[in-house]
Amino acid sequence: MLSLTKTNRIMEIKLQVSDAVYAQLLNKNKRIQGTLALASPTEGNFNAHNKTWRPNPDARYMKLPHGRITVTEEKVRMHLLIKRDEYIIPAQAIEAESNLASNFVEFMEELL
Protein backbone atom coordinates (compact mmCIF):
# COMPACT_ATOMS: atom_id res chain seq x y z
CA MET A 1 0.00 0.00 0.00
CA LEU A 2 1.13 3.52 -0.76
CA SER A 3 0.56 6.05 1.98
CA LEU A 4 0.82 9.77 1.41
CA THR A 5 0.70 12.24 4.28
CA LYS A 6 -0.66 15.70 3.66
CA THR A 7 -1.58 17.98 6.54
CA ASN A 8 -2.21 15.15 9.00
CA ARG A 9 -4.31 13.15 6.56
CA ILE A 10 -3.39 9.75 5.19
CA MET A 11 -4.37 8.67 1.72
CA GLU A 12 -4.18 4.95 1.07
CA ILE A 13 -4.04 3.52 -2.43
CA LYS A 14 -4.25 -0.18 -3.23
CA LEU A 15 -1.85 -1.02 -6.05
CA GLN A 16 -2.05 -3.98 -8.36
CA VAL A 17 1.27 -5.16 -9.82
CA SER A 18 2.06 -8.03 -12.17
CA ASP A 19 3.65 -11.25 -10.88
CA ALA A 20 6.86 -10.43 -12.78
CA VAL A 21 7.17 -7.00 -11.15
CA TYR A 22 6.44 -8.47 -7.72
CA ALA A 23 9.09 -11.17 -8.18
CA GLN A 24 11.57 -8.53 -9.35
CA LEU A 25 10.89 -6.46 -6.24
CA LEU A 26 11.50 -9.45 -3.98
CA ASN A 27 14.55 -10.85 -5.78
CA LYS A 28 16.54 -7.81 -6.89
CA ASN A 29 15.80 -5.48 -4.00
CA LYS A 30 15.95 -2.50 -6.39
CA ARG A 31 13.58 0.24 -7.40
CA ILE A 32 11.39 -0.27 -10.43
CA GLN A 33 10.39 2.70 -12.54
CA GLY A 34 6.93 2.77 -14.00
CA THR A 35 3.59 4.47 -14.26
CA LEU A 36 0.64 4.50 -11.90
CA ALA A 37 -2.77 4.30 -13.52
CA LEU A 38 -5.53 5.07 -11.06
CA ALA A 39 -8.77 3.18 -11.61
CA SER A 40 -10.44 5.12 -8.81
CA PRO A 41 -9.26 7.52 -6.10
CA THR A 42 -8.21 4.56 -3.93
CA GLU A 43 -7.17 1.86 -6.43
CA GLY A 44 -4.65 1.71 -9.22
CA ASN A 45 -2.36 -0.38 -11.40
CA PHE A 46 1.42 -0.16 -11.68
CA ASN A 47 2.94 -0.62 -15.14
CA ALA A 48 6.74 -1.06 -15.18
CA HIS A 49 8.77 0.70 -17.86
CA ASN A 50 10.82 -1.48 -20.14
CA LYS A 51 14.42 -0.48 -19.44
CA THR A 52 16.32 -3.13 -21.35
CA TRP A 53 19.03 -1.83 -23.64
CA ARG A 54 20.80 -4.00 -26.16
CA PRO A 55 23.73 -2.58 -28.10
CA ASN A 56 23.47 -2.80 -31.86
CA PRO A 57 26.40 -4.93 -33.10
CA ASP A 58 26.34 -3.13 -36.48
CA ALA A 59 26.52 0.36 -34.96
CA ARG A 60 29.73 2.37 -35.04
CA TYR A 61 30.39 4.94 -32.33
CA MET A 62 32.72 7.89 -31.96
CA LYS A 63 33.23 9.72 -28.69
CA LEU A 64 33.08 13.50 -28.93
CA PRO A 65 34.30 15.99 -26.31
CA HIS A 66 30.71 16.66 -25.22
CA GLY A 67 28.88 13.54 -26.41
CA ARG A 68 29.00 10.91 -29.10
CA ILE A 69 27.86 10.02 -32.59
CA THR A 70 26.28 6.72 -33.60
CA VAL A 71 26.10 5.52 -37.20
CA THR A 72 24.09 2.52 -38.44
CA GLU A 73 22.73 1.59 -41.85
CA GLU A 74 19.33 2.98 -40.87
CA LYS A 75 20.20 6.17 -38.97
CA VAL A 76 22.77 8.65 -37.72
CA ARG A 77 22.46 9.98 -34.18
CA MET A 78 24.48 12.71 -32.49
CA HIS A 79 24.10 13.45 -28.79
CA LEU A 80 25.72 16.45 -27.11
CA LEU A 81 25.57 17.69 -23.53
CA ILE A 82 27.20 21.08 -22.99
CA LYS A 83 26.97 22.64 -19.55
CA ARG A 84 26.23 26.36 -19.48
CA ASP A 85 29.09 27.10 -17.09
CA GLU A 86 31.79 25.54 -19.30
CA TYR A 87 34.67 27.50 -20.76
CA ILE A 88 33.31 27.14 -24.32
CA ILE A 89 30.34 28.86 -25.92
CA PRO A 90 27.73 26.16 -26.70
CA ALA A 91 27.30 27.31 -30.31
CA GLN A 92 31.04 26.92 -30.91
CA ALA A 93 31.03 23.43 -29.39
CA ILE A 94 28.08 22.39 -31.56
CA GLU A 95 29.78 23.68 -34.70
CA ALA A 96 33.16 22.10 -33.95
CA GLU A 97 31.77 18.74 -32.89
CA SER A 98 29.33 18.56 -35.78
CA ASN A 99 32.30 19.00 -38.13
CA LEU A 100 34.05 16.07 -36.40
CA ALA A 101 30.85 14.05 -36.60
CA SER A 102 30.29 14.80 -40.29
CA ASN A 103 33.80 13.57 -41.11
CA PHE A 104 33.10 10.38 -39.17
CA VAL A 105 29.78 9.86 -40.99
CA GLU A 106 31.45 10.30 -44.39
CA PHE A 107 34.14 7.79 -43.44
CA MET A 108 31.51 5.30 -42.21
CA GLU A 109 29.46 5.72 -45.41
CA GLU A 110 32.35 4.22 -47.32
CA LEU A 111 32.52 1.23 -44.95
CA LEU A 112 28.80 0.51 -44.64
N, C-alpha and C positions, 0 to 999 in steps of 0.2 A: 504494500500500500504506500502511496505517496502522500505525505502530509505537508501542507504548507501553512505556515503561521503568519497571520496578518492581523495586527492589532488585537491580540488575545483571542483570535478565532482560529479554529483548525478546520481545514478543508480536506476531506479524505476522498481519494479517487481510487477506485478499483481498476487495476490494469490487467489486461489480458495479453500474454506474450506467447509466442510459439514455443514448442518443445525444444527446437534447436537453439533459440535465444536463451531459454532457461538453462539448458545444459551448458551453454557457453559461459553463462554467468557463474555457474557452480564450478566448472572445471578450470577456467582460465583466470578467474578472480581479477578481471579487468573490466573497465567501463565499455559499454556498447553504445555507439551513437545511433540515433534513430529519430523517428517522428512519432509524436503522440497524436492519435486521432480520437477525439472525444465523441462518444456515441450519445452521451447525455452529460449533464453537469457533474455527475458522480462516477461515470464509467467511461473507460476508453481502451483503445488498442495501441500497442507499441509495435511499430514496424522498423526493424533494424535496417540501417543503410548498408549497402554492399560496398565494402572497402577493399576488395581484393584487387591487387595490381599485378599484372604479369608483364614483364618487359617484352617488347617486340624483338625477336631475334634478328629481323631484317633491318631494324632501325639503326641509323648511324648518328652519333651524338658528338657535339663539340662544346666544350666548356668555354664560356665567355666570362670576362671579368665581372659582370653583373648578372649572369644567367647562363642559359645554354640554348643551343639550337638542335632540333631533332629533324632528321630527313628520312622519309620512307618513300616507297613507290607511290603511295596514295596522297601524302601530305607533307608539308613543311611547317614546323612549329618553332617559334622563337619566344622564349620567356625571359623577361628582364625584371629585375627588382633593384631599383636605385633609390637609396634613402635620401631624403631631402637635405639632411645635414652633412652629406658627403662633400668632399673637396671639388667634385666635378659638377658642372651644370648638367642636369638630366638630358637636355636636348643634345648636348655634345656627346654624351655617353650613348644615346640611342643612335645617333648618326655613325659614330665610330664602330660600334658593335654590329650595326646592321651591315656595314661594309665588310667586316670580318665574316659575318654570316652569309652574305651573298657570295663571297668567294668560296666558302665551304659548300654552298648549295651547287654552284657551278661545277666544282670538282666532283661532287657526288653524282651529279647528272651524268657525267661521263662513265662512272662506275656502275650505276643502276641501270 
